[in-house]
């Protein structure tokens, strides 16, 4: 994807500082800001939730009490 001169609309090379067609100055591109902090916070929360779920003790099965033996009279 090529850049275009805002003054004349000519195609610009990626590293151009001036337009080769009209000589207009090309403003430098601002670096894209990454949203790394929100992504890292989200991943930390997901990991903590998974860890809490994995460490949750399973409910113990309640065994029925032994049946009382009846003695015939």
N, C-alpha and C positions, 0 to 999 in steps of 0.2 A: 504494500500500500504506500503510494508516494504522497509526499506533502505538496501542498499548493501555496503559492504566494498569495497573501491576502490583498496585495496591491493590484496585481495584474492577473492572477489566476494561473500563472505558468507552473509547470511541474518543477519541483525542487529535489535535489539530491538529499539524502538523509542527514548529512553532516553540513549542509550549507549554512553559512552565516549571512550571506546576501543572495538576492535573487539574481540568477545569471541573465534573465531577460530584461528586468527593469532596474536592477541595482538596489532595490529596497532591502532594508535590513530585516533579517528573519529573527524573531525573538527565540531564545533558546527554549527547548521543551522542558517543562517542569518534570522532575522524576515522579513516577507514580508512587503514591503512598500505599503501602500494604497495611492491611488491617490484621496484623499478626497478633496483637494483644487480645482482641476479642476472640479470635480463633483459639489461642492458647488457653484462655480462661474457659471457654466452652469445652475444650478437650479435657481440661483438668476436672471440671465438674462431671463429665461423662465417666471418666476413670474412677473418680471417687464414688459415684453411684454404683458402678459395677462392682467395685471392691466391697462396698457395704453390703451389697446383695450377696456376694460370694461368701462373705464372712458370717452371714446371718445363720445362727444355729437352726438346724431342722427341728421341728417339734418331735418330741419323743413319743413313740407309740405307747399308749396305755394298754398294758396287758390285763385281761380280765382276771379277777380274783379266782383262785382255784375253787371249784365247786365243792361244797361241803358234802362229805360222804354221808349218806343216810344209812343208819343201821336198822335192819329189820327187827321188830320186836318179837 
